[in-house]
Amino acid sequence: MRSSAAPVKVLVADDHRLFRAGMTRMLSADPRFEVVGEAKDGVEAIDQAIARKPDVVLMDLQMPEVNGVEAVKSLKREAPDVRIVVVSAYADGRMIEEAMANGASAYVNKDVTIDEVATRIIEASTARASRLKPRQAVLSSREVLVLRQVASGLSNKQIAARLGISEKTVRNHLSRVFHRLKATNRTEAVMTAMRVGISVF
């Protein structure tokens, strides 16, 4: 098990050279991380993850040769202890959901700050993003419906209008969702739901 004092070893896998280089530079400047390699496609990501044994792979979903979803599946077979944080510039719900269902620990969009990426990597490496037991994630059909609107990026007001309910009812549903998923915010609720197999896209 990785010592809490040791830097998190990260492999950055992305086919865009500038993003890959920028992410590597920013993570390397943070003493909490050690970038142990870079990969420009899914095949390299799998090979380097097996060879370099990172704690976390920062994995782009849209990559040539082998896409991020297939790379996640392969890595969970070949290197099951490696944690995977998937990233994408596009909110492709089905790909995100498939990646999470096949073992990815978290998802972040490329437009977030480096601090949020760092937080997701730390959470994944320390297993705070581990799966909940299914009994902890039981949501009603209405709660799932509301959470799906949240995953689509709608505000409480927009959700209320779409579902024909009041904003107070939306807030009540979300309060129960947060409690049952042990989430503290909307993004965490969506991510936790996907980790435990609830379809939100």
Backbone hydrogen bonds, N-H to C=O, Kabsch-Sander energy under -0.5 kcal/mol:
donor,donor_aa,acceptor,acceptor_aa,energy
6,A,3,S,-1.0
8,V,32,R,-3.3
10,V,8,V,-0.5
10,V,34,E,-2.7
11,L,56,V,-2.2
12,V,37,G,-2.2
13,A,11,L,-0.6
13,A,58,L,-3.0
14,D,12,V,-0.6
14,D,39,A,-2.5
17,R,15,D,-0.8
20,R,16,H,-2.7
21,A,17,R,-2.9
22,G,18,L,-2.6
23,M,19,F,-2.8
24,T,20,R,-2.3
25,R,21,A,-2.5
26,M,22,G,-2.4
27,L,23,M,-2.5
28,S,24,T,-2.4
29,A,25,R,-1.2
30,D,27,L,-1.4
33,F,30,D,-2.3
34,E,8,V,-2.8
36,V,10,V,-2.3
36,V,34,E,-0.7
37,G,10,V,-0.9
39,A,12,V,-2.4
42,G,64,P,-1.5
42,G,66,V,-0.6
45,A,41,D,-2.2
46,I,42,G,-2.2
47,D,43,V,-2.4
48,Q,44,E,-3.1
49,A,45,A,-2.1
50,I,46,I,-2.0
51,A,47,D,-2.1
52,R,48,Q,-3.5
53,K,49,A,-1.3
55,D,9,K,-1.8
56,V,9,K,-2.3
57,V,83,R,-2.7
58,L,11,L,-3.0
58,L,56,V,-0.5
59,M,57,V,-0.9
59,M,85,V,-2.6
60,D,13,A,-2.3
60,D,58,L,-0.5
61,L,87,V,-2.2
63,M,61,L,-1.0
66,V,64,P,-2.5
68,G,61,L,-2.6
71,A,67,N,-2.3
72,V,68,G,-2.4
73,K,69,V,-2.1
74,S,70,E,-2.4
75,L,71,A,-2.8
76,K,72,V,-2.3
77,R,73,K,-1.0
78,E,74,S,-2.9
79,A,75,L,-3.4
82,V,79,A,-1.9
83,R,55,D,-2.4
85,V,57,V,-2.7
86,V,84,I,-0.6
86,V,106,A,-2.6
87,V,59,M,-2.8
88,S,108,V,-1.2
92,D,90,Y,-2.1
93,G,91,A,-1.3
96,I,92,D,-2.5
97,E,93,G,-2.8
98,E,94,R,-2.4
99,A,95,M,-2.6
100,M,96,I,-2.6
101,A,97,E,-2.4
102,N,98,E,-1.3
103,G,100,M,-1.4
104,A,99,A,-2.4
105,S,84,I,-2.9
106,A,84,I,-1.2
108,V,86,V,-2.3
110,K,88,S,-2.3
112,V,109,N,-1.7
117,V,113,T,-1.8
118,A,114,I,-2.8
119,T,115,D,-2.2
120,R,116,E,-2.2
121,I,117,V,-2.2
122,I,118,A,-2.5
123,E,119,T,-2.7
124,A,120,R,-2.4
125,S,121,I,-2.5
126,T,122,I,-1.8
127,A,124,A,-1.0
128,R,123,E,-1.6
129,A,123,E,-1.1
130,S,127,A,-1.5
136,Q,133,K,-2.0
137,A,134,P,-1.8
138,V,135,R,-0.6
139,L,137,A,-0.6
144,V,140,S,-2.4
145,L,141,S,-2.1
146,V,142,R,-2.4
147,L,143,E,-2.5
148,R,144,V,-2.1
149,Q,145,L,-1.4
150,V,146,V,-1.9
151,A,147,L,-2.5
152,S,148,R,-1.2
153,G,150,V,-1.9
154,L,149,Q,-2.1
159,I,155,S,-2.7
160,A,156,N,-2.6
161,A,157,K,-2.0
162,R,158,Q,-2.5
163,L,159,I,-2.6
164,G,160,A,-1.3
165,I,160,A,-1.9
170,V,166,S,-1.9
171,R,167,E,-2.6
172,N,168,K,-2.3
173,H,169,T,-2.5
174,L,170,V,-2.6
175,S,171,R,-2.4
176,R,172,N,-1.8
177,V,173,H,-2.3
178,F,174,L,-3.0
179,H,175,S,-2.0
180,R,176,R,-2.7
181,L,177,V,-2.4
182,K,178,F,-0.7
182,K,179,H,-0.5
183,A,178,F,-2.3
189,A,185,N,-2.0
190,V,186,R,-2.2
191,M,187,T,-2.6
192,T,188,E,-2.7
193,A,189,A,-2.3
194,M,190,V,-2.1
195,R,191,M,-2.1
196,V,192,T,-1.7
197,G,194,M,-1.4
198,I,193,A,-3.0
199,S,197,G,-0.6
200,V,198,I,-0.5
